[in-house]
Amino acid sequence: MGLGNYNAKYLALKILEALILFSNLLRVEMCVGPLDEKALDMQKANAVVG
């Protein structure tokens, strides 16, 4: 009984993890333009500082 309960919890956690990863990927895809510009600015700033 306890083992079945553990498996259900583990499976639920894994599904939740996958959903979070998937939603993060979607968010990145939608914001890829602005994100890339920000990343480039950060790289330039780091290059100047470094």
PDB file as gemmi writes it, atoms N, CA and C in Angstrom:
CRYST1    1.000    1.000    1.000  90.00  90.00  90.00 P 1                      
ATOM      1  N   MET A   1       0.833  -1.200   0.000  1.00  0.00           N  
ATOM      2  CA  MET A   1       0.000   0.000   0.000  1.00  0.00           C  
ATOM      3  C   MET A   1       0.870   1.254   0.000  1.00  0.00           C  
ATOM      4  N   GLY A   2       1.845   1.277   0.913  1.00  0.00           N  
ATOM      5  CA  GLY A   2       2.722   2.444   1.008  1.00  0.00           C  
ATOM      6  C   GLY A   2       3.529   2.662  -0.261  1.00  0.00           C  
ATOM      7  N   LEU A   3       3.955   1.558  -0.878  1.00  0.00           N  
ATOM      8  CA  LEU A   3       4.761   1.654  -2.091  1.00  0.00           C  
ATOM      9  C   LEU A   3       3.959   2.264  -3.236  1.00  0.00           C  
ATOM     10  N   GLY A   4       2.707   1.847  -3.383  1.00  0.00           N  
ATOM     11  CA  GLY A   4       1.846   2.394  -4.431  1.00  0.00           C  
ATOM     12  C   GLY A   4       1.647   3.889  -4.253  1.00  0.00           C  
ATOM     13  N   ASN A   5       1.470   4.313  -3.007  1.00  0.00           N  
ATOM     14  CA  ASN A   5       1.293   5.725  -2.698  1.00  0.00           C  
ATOM     15  C   ASN A   5       2.545   6.500  -3.092  1.00  0.00           C  
ATOM     16  N   TYR A   6       3.710   5.941  -2.777  1.00  0.00           N  
ATOM     17  CA  TYR A   6       4.977   6.589  -3.113  1.00  0.00           C  
ATOM     18  C   TYR A   6       5.119   6.748  -4.620  1.00  0.00           C  
ATOM     19  N   ASN A   7       4.786   5.686  -5.365  1.00  0.00           N  
ATOM     20  CA  ASN A   7       4.893   5.740  -6.825  1.00  0.00           C  
ATOM     21  C   ASN A   7       3.992   6.814  -7.407  1.00  0.00           C  
ATOM     22  N   ALA A   8       2.780   6.948  -6.867  1.00  0.00           N  
ATOM     23  CA  ALA A   8       1.837   7.957  -7.357  1.00  0.00           C  
ATOM     24  C   ALA A   8       2.396   9.358  -7.114  1.00  0.00           C  
ATOM     25  N   LYS A   9       2.966   9.572  -5.929  1.00  0.00           N  
ATOM     26  CA  LYS A   9       3.545  10.881  -5.607  1.00  0.00           C  
ATOM     27  C   LYS A   9       4.717  11.182  -6.530  1.00  0.00           C  
ATOM     28  N   TYR A  10       5.569  10.189  -6.730  1.00  0.00           N  
ATOM     29  CA  TYR A  10       6.742  10.357  -7.586  1.00  0.00           C  
ATOM     30  C   TYR A  10       6.325  10.698  -9.010  1.00  0.00           C  
ATOM     31  N   LEU A  11       5.310   9.980  -9.506  1.00  0.00           N  
ATOM     32  CA  LEU A  11       4.812  10.212 -10.857  1.00  0.00           C  
ATOM     33  C   LEU A  11       4.233  11.620 -10.972  1.00  0.00           C  
ATOM     34  N   ALA A  12       3.467  12.034  -9.969  1.00  0.00           N  
ATOM     35  CA  ALA A  12       2.873  13.374  -9.977  1.00  0.00           C  
ATOM     36  C   ALA A  12       3.967  14.434  -9.999  1.00  0.00           C  
ATOM     37  N   LEU A  13       5.014  14.229  -9.210  1.00  0.00           N  
ATOM     38  CA  LEU A  13       6.130  15.177  -9.189  1.00  0.00           C  
ATOM     39  C   LEU A  13       6.807  15.258 -10.548  1.00  0.00           C  
ATOM     40  N   LYS A  14       7.016  14.109 -11.164  1.00  0.00           N  
ATOM     41  CA  LYS A  14       7.676  14.072 -12.475  1.00  0.00           C  
ATOM     42  C   LYS A  14       6.835  14.790 -13.528  1.00  0.00           C  
ATOM     43  N   ILE A  15       5.512  14.574 -13.489  1.00  0.00           N  
ATOM     44  CA  ILE A  15       4.625  15.234 -14.448  1.00  0.00           C  
ATOM     45  C   ILE A  15       4.665  16.741 -14.231  1.00  0.00           C  
ATOM     46  N   LEU A  16       4.625  17.157 -12.965  1.00  0.00           N  
ATOM     47  CA  LEU A  16       4.678  18.579 -12.633  1.00  0.00           C  
ATOM     48  C   LEU A  16       5.984  19.185 -13.136  1.00  0.00           C  
ATOM     49  N   GLU A  17       7.077  18.473 -12.911  1.00  0.00           N  
ATOM     50  CA  GLU A  17       8.391  18.932 -13.366  1.00  0.00           C  
ATOM     51  C   GLU A  17       8.404  19.130 -14.877  1.00  0.00           C  
ATOM     52  N   ALA A  18       7.864  18.144 -15.595  1.00  0.00           N  
ATOM     53  CA  ALA A  18       7.826  18.210 -17.055  1.00  0.00           C  
ATOM     54  C   ALA A  18       6.979  19.391 -17.518  1.00  0.00           C  
ATOM     55  N   LEU A  19       5.848  19.619 -16.853  1.00  0.00           N  
ATOM     56  CA  LEU A  19       4.978  20.743 -17.215  1.00  0.00           C  
ATOM     57  C   LEU A  19       5.690  22.070 -17.003  1.00  0.00           C  
ATOM     58  N   ILE A  20       6.407  22.196 -15.888  1.00  0.00           N  
ATOM     59  CA  ILE A  20       7.129  23.435 -15.599  1.00  0.00           C  
ATOM     60  C   ILE A  20       8.210  23.666 -16.647  1.00  0.00           C  
ATOM     61  N   LEU A  21       8.976  22.625 -16.967  1.00  0.00           N  
ATOM     62  CA  LEU A  21      10.010  22.743 -17.993  1.00  0.00           C  
ATOM     63  C   LEU A  21       9.408  23.152 -19.326  1.00  0.00           C  
ATOM     64  N   PHE A  22       8.276  22.521 -19.668  1.00  0.00           N  
ATOM     65  CA  PHE A  22       7.616  22.797 -20.944  1.00  0.00           C  
ATOM     66  C   PHE A  22       7.132  24.239 -21.003  1.00  0.00           C  
ATOM     67  N   SER A  23       6.535  24.716 -19.912  1.00  0.00           N  
ATOM     68  CA  SER A  23       6.031  26.093 -19.899  1.00  0.00           C  
ATOM     69  C   SER A  23       7.190  27.084 -19.959  1.00  0.00           C  
ATOM     70  N   ASN A  24       8.306  26.751 -19.318  1.00  0.00           N  
ATOM     71  CA  ASN A  24       9.487  27.617 -19.400  1.00  0.00           C  
ATOM     72  C   ASN A  24      10.009  27.678 -20.825  1.00  0.00           C  
ATOM     73  N   LEU A  25      10.040  26.534 -21.513  1.00  0.00           N  
ATOM     74  CA  LEU A  25      10.476  26.501 -22.909  1.00  0.00           C  
ATOM     75  C   LEU A  25       9.568  27.362 -23.769  1.00  0.00           C  
ATOM     76  N   LEU A  26       8.246  27.243 -23.557  1.00  0.00           N  
ATOM     77  CA  LEU A  26       7.289  28.045 -24.320  1.00  0.00           C  
ATOM     78  C   LEU A  26       7.527  29.525 -24.071  1.00  0.00           C  
ATOM     79  N   ARG A  27       7.747  29.888 -22.816  1.00  0.00           N  
ATOM     80  CA  ARG A  27       7.960  31.289 -22.463  1.00  0.00           C  
ATOM     81  C   ARG A  27       9.217  31.806 -23.164  1.00  0.00           C  
ATOM     82  N   VAL A  28      10.270  31.017 -23.162  1.00  0.00           N  
ATOM     83  CA  VAL A  28      11.515  31.416 -23.825  1.00  0.00           C  
ATOM     84  C   VAL A  28      11.292  31.582 -25.324  1.00  0.00           C  
ATOM     85  N   GLU A  29      10.552  30.652 -25.934  1.00  0.00           N  
ATOM     86  CA  GLU A  29      10.274  30.732 -27.371  1.00  0.00           C  
ATOM     87  C   GLU A  29       9.544  32.024 -27.717  1.00  0.00           C  
ATOM     88  N   MET A  30       8.582  32.412 -26.872  1.00  0.00           N  
ATOM     89  CA  MET A  30       7.783  33.596 -27.155  1.00  0.00           C  
ATOM     90  C   MET A  30       8.584  34.877 -26.938  1.00  0.00           C  
ATOM     91  N   CYS A  31       9.539  34.841 -26.011  1.00  0.00           N  
ATOM     92  CA  CYS A  31      10.290  36.050 -25.655  1.00  0.00           C  
ATOM     93  C   CYS A  31      11.703  36.019 -26.223  1.00  0.00           C  
ATOM     94  N   VAL A  32      11.939  35.181 -27.221  1.00  0.00           N  
ATOM     95  CA  VAL A  32      13.317  34.926 -27.639  1.00  0.00           C  
ATOM     96  C   VAL A  32      13.993  36.186 -28.179  1.00  0.00           C  
ATOM     97  N   GLY A  33      13.262  37.054 -28.872  1.00  0.00           N  
ATOM     98  CA  GLY A  33      13.856  38.284 -29.402  1.00  0.00           C  
ATOM     99  C   GLY A  33      14.418  39.175 -28.306  1.00  0.00           C  
ATOM    100  N   PRO A  34      13.548  39.654 -27.407  1.00  0.00           N  
ATOM    101  CA  PRO A  34      14.005  40.517 -26.323  1.00  0.00           C  
ATOM    102  C   PRO A  34      15.052  39.845 -25.444  1.00  0.00           C  
ATOM    103  N   LEU A  35      14.866  38.538 -25.201  1.00  0.00           N  
ATOM    104  CA  LEU A  35      15.822  37.827 -24.358  1.00  0.00           C  
ATOM    105  C   LEU A  35      17.204  37.831 -25.005  1.00  0.00           C  
ATOM    106  N   ASP A  36      17.254  37.588 -26.313  1.00  0.00           N  
ATOM    107  CA  ASP A  36      18.534  37.567 -27.010  1.00  0.00           C  
ATOM    108  C   ASP A  36      19.216  38.926 -26.923  1.00  0.00           C  
ATOM    109  N   GLU A  37      18.445  39.996 -27.103  1.00  0.00           N  
ATOM    110  CA  GLU A  37      19.026  41.333 -27.018  1.00  0.00           C  
ATOM    111  C   GLU A  37      19.588  41.584 -25.629  1.00  0.00           C  
ATOM    112  N   LYS A  38      18.828  41.176 -24.600  1.00  0.00           N  
ATOM    113  CA  LYS A  38      19.303  41.355 -23.233  1.00  0.00           C  
ATOM    114  C   LYS A  38      20.580  40.557 -23.009  1.00  0.00           C  
ATOM    115  N   ALA A  39      20.607  39.329 -23.513  1.00  0.00           N  
ATOM    116  CA  ALA A  39      21.782  38.480 -23.340  1.00  0.00           C  
ATOM    117  C   ALA A  39      22.992  39.108 -24.024  1.00  0.00           C  
ATOM    118  N   LEU A  40      22.784  39.664 -25.213  1.00  0.00           N  
ATOM    119  CA  LEU A  40      23.874  40.319 -25.933  1.00  0.00           C  
ATOM    120  C   LEU A  40      24.378  41.530 -25.160  1.00  0.00           C  
ATOM    121  N   ASP A  41      23.448  42.323 -24.631  1.00  0.00           N  
ATOM    122  CA  ASP A  41      23.844  43.481 -23.833  1.00  0.00           C  
ATOM    123  C   ASP A  41      24.657  43.042 -22.626  1.00  0.00           C  
ATOM    124  N   MET A  42      24.230  41.951 -21.986  1.00  0.00           N  
ATOM    125  CA  MET A  42      24.955  41.441 -20.830  1.00  0.00           C  
ATOM    126  C   MET A  42      26.361  41.009 -21.239  1.00  0.00           C  
ATOM    127  N   GLN A  43      26.475  40.346 -22.381  1.00  0.00           N  
ATOM    128  CA  GLN A  43      27.786  39.904 -22.858  1.00  0.00           C  
ATOM    129  C   GLN A  43      28.686  41.107 -23.130  1.00  0.00           C  
ATOM    130  N   LYS A  44      28.129  42.140 -23.757  1.00  0.00           N  
ATOM    131  CA  LYS A  44      28.905  43.351 -24.026  1.00  0.00           C  
ATOM    132  C   LYS A  44      29.362  43.982 -22.721  1.00  0.00           C  
ATOM    133  N   ALA A  45      28.441  44.082 -21.761  1.00  0.00           N  
ATOM    134  CA  ALA A  45      28.771  44.670 -20.464  1.00  0.00           C  
ATOM    135  C   ALA A  45      29.867  43.854 -19.787  1.00  0.00           C  
ATOM    136  N   ASN A  46      29.750  42.534 -19.842  1.00  0.00           N  
ATOM    137  CA  ASN A  46      30.760  41.671 -19.235  1.00  0.00           C  
ATOM    138  C   ASN A  46      32.104  41.833 -19.934  1.00  0.00           C  
ATOM    139  N   ALA A  47      32.073  41.984 -21.255  1.00  0.00           N  
ATOM    140  CA  ALA A  47      33.315  42.153 -22.006  1.00  0.00           C  
ATOM    141  C   ALA A  47      33.990  43.462 -21.607  1.00  0.00           C  
ATOM    142  N   VAL A  48      33.194  44.518 -21.453  1.00  0.00           N  
ATOM    143  CA  VAL A  48      33.753  45.814 -21.056  1.00  0.00           C  
ATOM    144  C   VAL A  48      34.343  45.723 -19.658  1.00  0.00           C  
ATOM    145  N   VAL A  49      33.585  45.094 -18.746  1.00  0.00           N  
ATOM    146  CA  VAL A  49      34.051  44.978 -17.361  1.00  0.00           C  
ATOM    147  C   VAL A  49      35.257  44.048 -17.290  1.00  0.00           C  
ATOM    148  N   GLY A  50      35.177  42.925 -18.032  1.00  0.00           N  
ATOM    149  CA  GLY A  50      36.230  41.913 -17.974  1.00  0.00           C  
ATOM    150  C   GLY A  50      37.466  42.436 -18.631  1.00  0.00           C  
TER     151      GLY A  50                                                      
END                                                                             
